[in-house]
Amino acid sequence: MIAPRPGRGNPVRRRCASLAAMYTETRVPLVCSYDSDADAAYLYLDHPLPAAAVRRVVPFDPADGMSNLDLDADGRVVGLEILGAGRRLPPALLRAIRHPAEEQAGSD
């Protein structure tokens, strides 16, 4: 591990702090859907997702096979499918997906 120079602090920590600020300050809306019958959630990383945009599905949870990355023709991740979402996602996110108006009103 590289020791920080005296008086300059830890450069890795400074960079992480600035990345965290970048994400929280831009406030990019997260577009999600949830199918309670299938207990499946979908997080759109490109929205709206054009018809036939998904060219390849890559499972990334080999133990359970419950999560998939959807890739476009250029290999970019355009969405994330999570099966068994009720057990795998934070309850606040599921509430917001199910009842967005109620969740937003409750946060005021």
C-alpha positions in Angstrom: 0.0 0.0 0.0 1.3 3.5 -0.9 1.5 5.8 2.1 0.0 9.2 1.6 2.4 12.2 1.4 2.6 14.2 4.6 0.0 16.9 4.7 -1.9 15.7 1.7 -4.3 13.1 3.3 -5.2 9.8 1.7 -5.7 10.3 -2.1 -7.8 7.2 -2.4 -10.2 8.3 0.3 -10.4 11.8 -1.3 -11.3 10.3 -4.7 -14.0 8.0 -3.2 -15.5 11.0 -1.4 -15.6 13.0 -4.6 -17.2 10.1 -6.5 -19.8 9.7 -3.8 -20.6 13.4 -3.9 -20.9 13.2 -7.7 -23.5 10.5 -7.6 -25.5 12.0 -4.8 -25.4 15.5 -6.3 -26.5 14.6 -9.8 -29.6 12.8 -8.5 -30.1 10.7 -11.6 -33.5 9.1 -11.2 -33.6 5.4 -10.9 -36.3 3.8 -13.1 -37.5 0.5 -11.8 -40.4 -1.9 -12.2 -41.7 -4.7 -10.0 -43.9 -7.6 -10.8 -45.3 -8.9 -7.5 -46.7 -12.1 -9.0 -43.2 -13.1 -10.3 -41.4 -11.3 -7.4 -39.1 -9.8 -10.0 -37.7 -6.3 -10.2 -36.1 -4.6 -13.2 -33.7 -1.7 -12.9 -33.3 0.3 -16.1 -29.9 1.7 -16.7 -31.0 3.0 -20.1 -34.5 4.3 -20.2 -36.6 4.2 -22.2 -35.2 0.9 -23.3 -35.8 0.5 -27.1 -37.6 -2.6 -28.3 -35.1 -5.4 -28.9 -32.3 -3.5 -27.2 -31.3 -6.4 -25.1 -29.1 -8.6 -27.2 -27.5 -10.8 -24.4 -28.5 -11.8 -20.9 -25.7 -12.6 -18.5 -26.5 -14.3 -15.2 -24.2 -13.0 -12.5 -25.4 -14.9 -9.5 -24.2 -18.4 -10.3 -25.2 -19.8 -6.9 -28.9 -19.0 -7.2 -29.2 -17.9 -10.8 -31.5 -15.1 -9.6 -29.9 -12.0 -11.1 -29.2 -11.1 -14.7 -27.5 -8.3 -16.6 -29.1 -7.3 -19.8 -26.5 -6.1 -22.5 -27.1 -4.2 -25.7 -25.4 -4.9 -29.0 -22.3 -3.0 -27.9 -22.0 -5.0 -24.7 -23.2 -2.1 -22.5 -25.3 -3.0 -19.5 -28.8 -1.6 -20.1 -30.7 -3.3 -17.3 -30.6 -5.5 -14.2 -33.2 -8.2 -13.5 -33.5 -9.4 -10.0 -35.7 -12.5 -9.3 -36.7 -13.1 -5.7 -36.6 -9.3 -5.3 -38.6 -9.4 -2.1 -35.8 -11.1 -0.4 -32.9 -9.4 -2.2 -33.7 -5.7 -2.4 -33.9 -3.1 0.4 -37.5 -2.8 1.7 -37.6 1.0 1.1 -36.7 0.4 -2.6 -39.5 -2.2 -3.0 -42.0 0.2 -1.3 -41.0 3.0 -3.6 -41.3 0.8 -6.7 -44.7 -0.6 -5.6 -46.2 2.8 -4.5 -44.0 5.6 -5.8 -46.5 8.4 -4.9 -46.9 7.2 -1.3 -43.2 6.8 -0.8 -42.5 10.3 -2.1 -45.2 11.8 0.1 -43.8 10.0 3.1 -40.3 11.4 2.5 -41.4 15.1 2.7 
